[in-house]
Amino acid sequence: MVKLTQIDDETHQQFDEQPVAKNHIIEDSEQEESDSDIDEDDDDFDFENETLLDRLVALKDIVPPEQREAIAGLSTSITDLVRSGFSNGGKLLWGLTSGSLLLGVPLALAILSETQLQEMERGMSLEKSAQDVLAPGSEAAFAGERR
């Protein structure tokens, strides 16, 4: 609601002496808004559709420029720190993965071949012991026939 107050001033008296056209005068009743009009204006603004960006833009005028610069500098340094951390972390992870593949794969293949060889030796020894149980001294008989 707008309140009009009368100011007695020398410049005001000068303007009173000049004629004013009728169409430029605004009636007091037209200027004043009723309480229902103000309530309707408040209802027009939808708080549910207000975004976070709208609120941050509104806060721009509240925060002094020095503090805004400090906050911007801090956010820039934090983003740079996080970016460099991810970059260096990725490089470290790449190095560890490459090293483990270069050293680990041949080692795993060597261990696998060694275990296969041990299994073959164990199988041959079991086969030999099974032959000895079934026919003791058969080796001597076969050795004598060959002579």
C-alpha positions in Angstrom: 0.0 0.0 0.0 1.4 3.4 -0.9 0.9 6.4 1.4 1.1 9.8 0.1 2.4 12.6 2.3 2.3 16.3 1.5 5.6 18.1 1.5 5.6 21.9 1.7 8.5 23.0 -0.3 9.4 25.9 -2.6 9.5 23.6 -5.6 6.2 22.2 -4.7 4.7 25.7 -4.8 6.1 26.3 -8.3 4.4 23.1 -9.5 1.1 24.1 -8.0 1.0 27.3 -10.1 1.3 25.4 -13.4 -1.9 23.8 -14.8 -1.9 20.0 -15.0 -3.8 18.1 -17.6 -6.7 16.1 -16.4 -5.6 12.7 -17.8 -2.3 12.7 -15.8 -4.0 12.9 -12.5 -4.5 9.5 -10.8 -7.3 9.2 -8.3 -6.4 8.1 -4.8 -8.9 5.3 -5.0 -7.1 3.8 -8.1 -3.7 4.0 -6.4 -4.6 2.2 -3.2 -4.9 -1.5 -3.3 -7.2 -3.4 -1.2 -6.1 -6.2 1.1 -7.7 -8.8 -1.3 -5.6 -7.5 -4.2 -2.4 -7.9 -2.1 -3.4 -11.4 -1.1 -4.0 -12.3 -4.8 -0.5 -11.0 -5.7 1.0 -13.2 -3.0 -1.0 -16.2 -4.3 0.4 -15.6 -7.8 3.9 -16.5 -6.7 4.3 -20.2 -6.6 6.9 -21.3 -4.0 6.7 -24.9 -5.1 8.0 -24.1 -8.6 10.9 -21.9 -7.3 14.2 -23.6 -8.1 17.4 -23.6 -6.1 19.0 -21.4 -8.8 16.2 -18.8 -8.3 16.9 -18.7 -4.6 20.7 -18.4 -5.1 20.2 -15.6 -7.5 18.1 -13.8 -4.9 20.8 -14.3 -2.3 23.4 -12.6 -4.6 22.2 -9.2 -3.5 22.5 -10.1 0.2 26.1 -11.4 0.2 28.7 -8.7 -0.1 31.0 -8.8 -3.1 34.1 -9.5 -1.0 32.5 -12.6 0.5 31.3 -13.7 -2.9 34.8 -13.5 -4.3 36.1 -15.5 -1.3 33.4 -18.1 -1.8 34.1 -18.3 -5.5 37.9 -18.7 -4.9 37.3 -21.4 -2.3 34.9 -23.3 -4.6 37.4 -23.0 -7.5 40.3 -24.3 -5.3 38.1 -27.2 -4.1 37.1 -28.2 -7.6 40.7 -28.0 -8.7 41.8 -30.2 -5.8 39.1 -32.8 -6.5 39.9 -32.8 -10.2 43.6 -33.3 -9.6 42.9 -36.0 -7.0 40.8 -37.9 -9.5 43.4 -37.4 -12.2 46.3 -38.6 -10.0 44.1 -41.4 -8.6 43.4 -42.6 -12.1 47.0 -42.6 -13.0 47.9 -44.5 -9.9 45.2 -47.1 -10.6 46.4 -47.4 -14.2 49.9 -48.0 -13.0 48.9 -50.6 -10.4 46.6 -52.4 -12.9 49.3 -52.5 -15.7 52.0 -53.7 -13.3 49.8 -56.4 -11.9 48.9 -57.6 -15.4 52.6 -57.5 -16.6 53.8 -59.4 -13.5 50.8 -61.3 -12.4 49.8 -63.1 -15.6 53.1 -64.8 -16.3 53.4 -65.7 -12.7 49.9 -67.3 -12.7 50.8 -69.2 -15.9 54.0 -70.5 -14.3 52.2 -71.6 -11.2 49.5 -73.3 -13.3 52.1 -75.3 -15.3 53.9 -76.3 -12.1 50.7 -77.6 -10.5 49.9 -79.5 -13.7 53.3 -81.1 -13.7 52.9 -82.1 -10.0 49.5 -83.6 -10.7 51.0 -85.6 -13.6 53.8 -86.9 -11.3 51.3 -87.8 -8.6 49.1 -89.7 -11.2 52.2 -91.6 -12.5 53.2 -92.6 -9.0 49.7 -93.8 -8.2 49.6 -95.8 -11.4 53.0 -97.4 -10.5 51.8 -98.3 -7.0 48.6 -99.8 -8.5 50.6 -102.0 -10.8 52.8 -103.2 -7.9 49.7 -104.1 -5.9 48.1 -106.1 -8.8 51.2 -108.0 -9.9 54.1 -107.9 -7.5 57.4 -108.7 -9.2 55.9 -108.3 -12.7 58.5 -105.8 -13.6 61.3 -108.3 -13.0 59.5 -110.8 -15.2 59.2 -108.3 -18.0 62.8 -107.3 -17.5 63.9 -111.0 -17.8 62.0 -111.6 -21.1 63.6 -108.7 -22.8 67.1 -110.0 -22.2 
